[in-house]
Structure formats: structure tokens, C-alpha cells
Amino acid sequence: MFSDELEKYDWDETGRFIASRTASDVRAALRKEHLTVEDFMALISPAAEPFLEEMAQLSHRYTLERFGKTISMYIPLYVSNACANCCVYCGFNHNNPLTRVTLTMDQVKAECEAIRELGPFENLLIVSGEHPKINGADYIEQVIRTARPYFNNLTIEVGPMSAEDYKRLTHSGLNGVVCFQETYHKENYRKYHPKGMKSIFDWRVNGFDRMGQAGVHKIGMGVLIGLEDWRTDLTMLARHLRYLRKNYWQTKYSVNFPRMCPAEGGYQPKVVMSDRELAQVTFAFRIFDHDIDISYSTRENPTFRANMMKLGVTSMSAGSKTEPGGYRSTPDALEQFEVSDPRSPKAVTDEIRRLGYEAVWKDWDKVFD
């Protein structure tokens, strides 16, 4: 399990190593076809900031080679904000006084129909709070079976499950799983997640092994930018990705680096990442792993998303509602976060075409892999 692998790495020592990288280390990394994690650390270090243009060109080249001029489109469907966790930064925090909404299957069906009216989406991301008794594996299986007739590709972003449950869901129509470790800083992790299943660090970090063991077709990973030093956290993410590639090589992978927004309850991000730094991270991950899917959600503003479209990003959401039933059933429920790109799917795809790219609505079927 990756929790054992993670014990080999010291957080503070990793941060010091990144800070000690030089321009010479960056140049050496940029000359390589295949990078080590140490090379990746050079590319996200302060020493790499003067090399951003060179990194952008290299990232653009690798993206074109692997993905062509395409942007894969997806849309989230929030089905429940019931949550047993007390994450201090999240609007769905169990202690927050808000109306809890868990969609019925009739409401899920109505949401699917409303999404189909927005555009020809085939990639649906099903999102839920983490409450095993309310929106656990049995509930998510019902949602998957209800949504399957409307969409060809179903991904979930819900509480981590057992390998057996992941396997069961793949037989019900599940294609992918997205899970954010939030932070790899084990000591401080508990401060951000004081109660609930999410407070168990090893259960969460080893969830990716369980996904791989269950044969999940695609695994999405990420850390939440704003909790701890982002350079160290993203290095741990790169180590985790390399570990998963080695052990579950038949699985596809994606990464996302959401920047925190202020949440219900007043939490403010501890760390702020600039647009320039997010671009640097995006380039570094593309150069580190040429085949990784890099996703930008509607957390990012339209101008920045457009600028990054040609430089490494390969999938985007559009028309997103981040509250349960936001497309039709319960539009007044609390949002998990406020979107920064409120444009319609048509407006987003019109811009994609204007920039010379093609919006891809359907992924390859597993049978063709």
C-alpha cells in the first residue's frame, strides 16, 4: 500500500530539496525525455520560474503528441451534500447548519435529463458528500444505474470505498473514480479532518490502491491547493502517481489541482497559488508524465482556462452546478464552492473551436483499450 511507501519520505526534507534546486537542475530536467521525481521537483521549484516559456513550449509539444488538438468535456452532478466529516475548509462540513439534500432516483433522472439539454455531454462526474449511511456504496450504485442510460462514461467523486465495493460498481456501469488526498502532510491532515472516516489518513491514501486492485478504468488524483506548501504536496502527488503507474499499469490517470475558495463557515486558504504558479505546475506534470490527463474545473476563470488550453490541459468542465440538484431539482441548495467560469457549455465549446481545438464529448470505450 502507498501508506508504506510514503513512510520513506520526510516532508521537511522534501521541501528543502525543492528549495535547493538550481537553474542547472532545471536545464538538466528539460533536456530529458523521461523525468525522475527529482527532475519534477526541479521544474516546480522557484529556480524554474525563469524557464516558464521553455516549459510551456515543451508541455504544448507533448500534449499535441499524445492528445492532439482536443479538449475532453465533462460535467458534474452533485447528488448529496449529506456528510459525516468535519473538514474545516468545506461547505458540506457536518457541523455547518445547512439544509441537507440527497436526491431521489426520480430527481437524479430529472437532473440527467436537464444536463442532456445543456449539451451532448457523455462524461458525467457524480459527486457526493461522505456519509456511509446515506450516500454510501448502495446509494451510489443506484445513482450509477439511473444515470447510465443517459451517459456513456460515469465517474464518481465520493467517499473512499473498499476494493469489493469499487469492483461491484464497475459491474454496474462505473468507469472512473476521482479522489483528492487534500494534503499528504500526515501530521496536519488530522487538523483539517478532525472527525469522520476522512480523518483516517491511511484509509484515504490507500484508497487509490483499492481502486487499482478493483480494476477501475481511470483514476483521478489531486491535492487541494491552499492547505500546505503546494510544492511539497505536489511532489508527494507525483511520487504517488509514479507508484500507481508501476503497480496498476493498465489503469488511466488524471490529475487536478483545485485552488481553494473561501468556504461556508469562514475558512480562508492558508496558502495562495498564483496563476503563474498554477501554469508552472501544469507544465511540470505534462513534462513529467506525457500521458496524464490534466483537468481544469470551473473553479478557474475563463481567461486563464483559455490560455492554458493549448499548453497542457486536456479536459474541462462546463456549465457546472455545485449544489445537489442544481440543474433542475433543488437549485437553492448550498454550493460546495462558487464557480469562477459560469459560462454555458455552448459558450465554452465555441471558444474551444475558435482557438482551433475540438471539444470531445465521448471518451474511448474500454473495449478499445
N, C-alpha and C positions, 0 to 999 in steps of 0.2 A: 504494500500500500504506500501511497505517496507520503503519508504522515511519517513513515520511517525514513524515506529519502530526504524529507525536509529537515530532519534532525541533523543532517550533515552540514547544514548551512547556518551560519550565525548572521543575524540581522544586521548588527552594527558593523561587523567586518565586511559584509556585502556593501553597505553604504560607503565605507571608507575606500573600498576598492574602486567603486564607481567614481568617487571624487578624485581619485589619484590618476585617472586616465588622462592621457596627453594627446595632443594633435597627432603625434606619431602613431599612437594606438588606433586612432580613428582612421588614419590613412591606410594602415595595415588591414583593418577590417573591411574597408571599402574596396580593397584590391582582391578580396577573397570571393570565390563563388559560393562556398559553403561556410557559414559562420559558426563559431562556438558561442556558448553563453557569455564567455568573457568578451568576445567581439561585440556581442549585443550590448553589453554593459558600456563599452566604449561609445557606441552610437547613441545611447540615451544620456550620456554624461554631459556636463557643461562644456567639456572640451570639444564636443561635436557641433556646438551651435554655429560656428563659422562655416560648417560644411553642409548646411541645410540644403542649399541649391543642388549640390552634387548628390546628396542623399535623395532628394526629390526626383531627380532625373533617373537614378538607379531604380527607385521604387516604381516609377512610371514604366520603365522598361520591363521589369519583372511582372508587373500587373498585366501589361499588354500581352506578354508571352503566355501567361497562364490563363487569363480570363478574357482577353480581347477587349473590345470597347462595349462592355456590358455592365449594367448595374442590376443586381437582383433585388426585386421589390418584395417587401413583406409588410404585414400589418398586425398589431397586437389586438387581442381580445381579452380584456380583463373580466374574469368570471366571478371573482370573490375577493373581498377585502377583509374577510374574517382571518384573524391571525393570532396565534398563541405566543408569538415572540414579542419582545420589548426592545427592538432595535431603536437606539436613541435618535437616529437620523431619519427614520421612515414615518411617513404619514399614516401607515397602516398599523403602527405600534399598538399593541394590545391595550395599553393604558390610555390611549387617546380617546376622548369622548366623542365618538362619531357614530353615525348610523352604519351598521354592518349590513352588507348586501351580498348574498350568494345567489347567483342566477339559477332559476329552474331550467330544466331542459327545454321547455317551451320558450323561455327567454333567450337561451343560448341559440335556439333555432332562429328566433327573430333577429338576433344580433348578426348571425351569419348571413341572413337574407339582406340585412341593411348593408353589410360590408360588400356583398356582391354587387350592390347597386352603386358603390363608390368607384369600382374599377375591377378589372379582371384578375384580382388577387388569387393566387393559388397557394402562397406560403403564409400560413396563419400561425402566429405565436400566441399560445394560450397562457395567460398569466393569472396567478392566484396568490393570495396570502398563504401563510403556512399554518394551517390548523388541521391536524390529522383527523379529528373527529368530524369536521365539517367539509373540508375540501381535500381530503386525503386521496389515496390511490383509487378507491372505489368511485368517488365523485369524479375525479379527473378522467377515469375510464369512460364514464357516462358522457362527459363532455366531448371526448375524442370520438366516440361512436356517433354522437349527434352531429358533430361538425364535419365528419369525414365525407358525407355526400356532397358537401359544398366546396371542399378544398382538397387538392392533391397532396399537399405537404403540410403536416401538422407537427409543430414543435411546442414543447411545454417549458415554462419558466415557473416552477412551483417548488415546494419543499423537497429536499433530497429524499430519495426512497431507497428501498432495498434493491439488490440486483434482481430478485424474483419479481418485484413489482414492475421494475423497468422492463423486464422481459415480457411480462404479461401485457403491458401497454403496447409494446411493439407489435404484438399479435392483434391488438385492437385498432391499429392504424397509426401508431406513433412513429414519426420519422426522426425527430431530434429532441435534444434536451439542452437548455441553456441554464447555467448556474453561475452566479457570481460568488466568488470566495469572499468578496468585500475587502478583506485585507489578509495577508499572510503573516502579519505580526501576531504571533500566537499569544503573547502576554497581554497586549492591548485589545485583542479580539474580544475578550470577555467583557471589557468595559463598554464596548459598543453593543454587545448582545448579552445582557445580564440574565435574561430568563427565556425559557422555551427551548425547543430542540436545537434551535440555531446557536445556542450558547455552547454547544458541544463541538469544539473546533475540529477534532478528528473525524467526527461523523460527516461534517460538511466537506472537508478537504478530501476525504476518501470516497465521496460520492461519485467523483469522476471515474475512479477505478470500477465502481459498481456499474456505471453506465457502460464502460468498455466491456466488462465481463458479460453484460446482458446483450451485447451486440447492437447497441444503439447506433443508428446510421450516421448521425452527426452530433457532435458535442460542442456547445458554445461555452466559452470561458471569459472571465474578466475580473477586474478589481474595481472597486469604487474609488474614484479619484476624489480625494478630499479628507480621507481618514488619516492616513500615514504618509510618510515620504514616498512619493509616487515612483521615483526611480528604483528604490529598493523593492517595492511591491511588484512592479512590472518585471523586475529581474526574477523574482520568485515565480511569477506567472510564466516567464519564458522557460525556466527550469521545469516547471510543471508540464508545459506543453511538450518539451523535448522528451520528458519521461513518458507521457502518454503516447506520443508518436512511436516510441520504441516498443511499448508493451501492447498497444492496441492499434496496430498499424493499418488495419482495414477501415478504421473509422475516419470520417472527415472532421475537421476542426474549424472553429471560428473564434475570433476574439473581439471584444468590445471594451472600451474604456470610458464609461459614463462619468461625466463630471457632475459632482453633487450640486443639487439646488437646495435652497432653504426648504425645510420640511415643516409640516403641521407639528406644532409643539415647540417651534423656535430654534431648532438645531441649525447651527451655522457650520459650513465646512472648515475643517482645521487647516487644510492645505488648498491652495488655489493653483490650478494649471492654466497657463495662458494658451491662446490659440496656436501660437508659435511652438510651444512645447508639445501640444497635442499633435501637431503636424510632425514634429520630430519623432515622437513615439510611433506614429503610424508608419512613417518611412522605415524606422528601425525594425519594426515587426515584419514588414514586407521583405526587407533585405535579409532578415534572419530566417524567415520561413516563406518561401516563394509561393506556396500553395495555400496558405491560410486565407480564409475568408475574413475580411475586416469590415465590421459593420458599424454604421453611424445611425443612431436613432434620431427622433425629432427633438431630443434634448439640445442638439446643436442647431445654430441659426442657419437660415437659408443660404446666406452668402458664403459662410465657411464650408458648408456641405458642398456647395457648387465648386468651390476652389479645390476641395480635396478629392472630388470625383475622379479626376484624371491622374491622381497621384498615389493611389493605393487602396482607396475604399472600393469595396466590391458589392456591398449590399446596404440598402437603406429602407427605413420605414417611411410611410407617408399617410396622412390623414388620421393619425393616431389619436385615440381617446384613451386616457389612462385611469378611467374610473370604471367600475363594474357596470356593464350595460350602457356604456356611454354612447353607443351608436343609435340606440332606439329605446331600450327598456327602462333605464333609470339614469337619465342624463344629469341629474342633480347630485349624484353620489360624489364622495370626495375623490379627487385625483391623487394618484400616488406621487406624481410630480407634474409641474407645469411644463408643457411643451414649448420649445423655442421656435419650432417651424410649424405653424398652424395651417400651412397651405394644403389645398386639396390634392389628392393623388394625381389628378389631371394636370394641375399646375406644376407639380414636381416632375412628372414624366415629360411634360412639354419642355421643361428646362433641360432635362437629360438629353432629349433629342436635339435641342438647339446647340448643345455642346458637342454634338457628334457621336453620342453614345446611344445605346439601345437599352430600354427598360425590359428586363426579363421577368416574366410573371410566374413561370413554372420551372422548377429545378428538374434535373435529370431524375428519372425513376431509378430506384435501387437496382432493378433488374439489369440495367445497362452498365453498372459499375464492374 
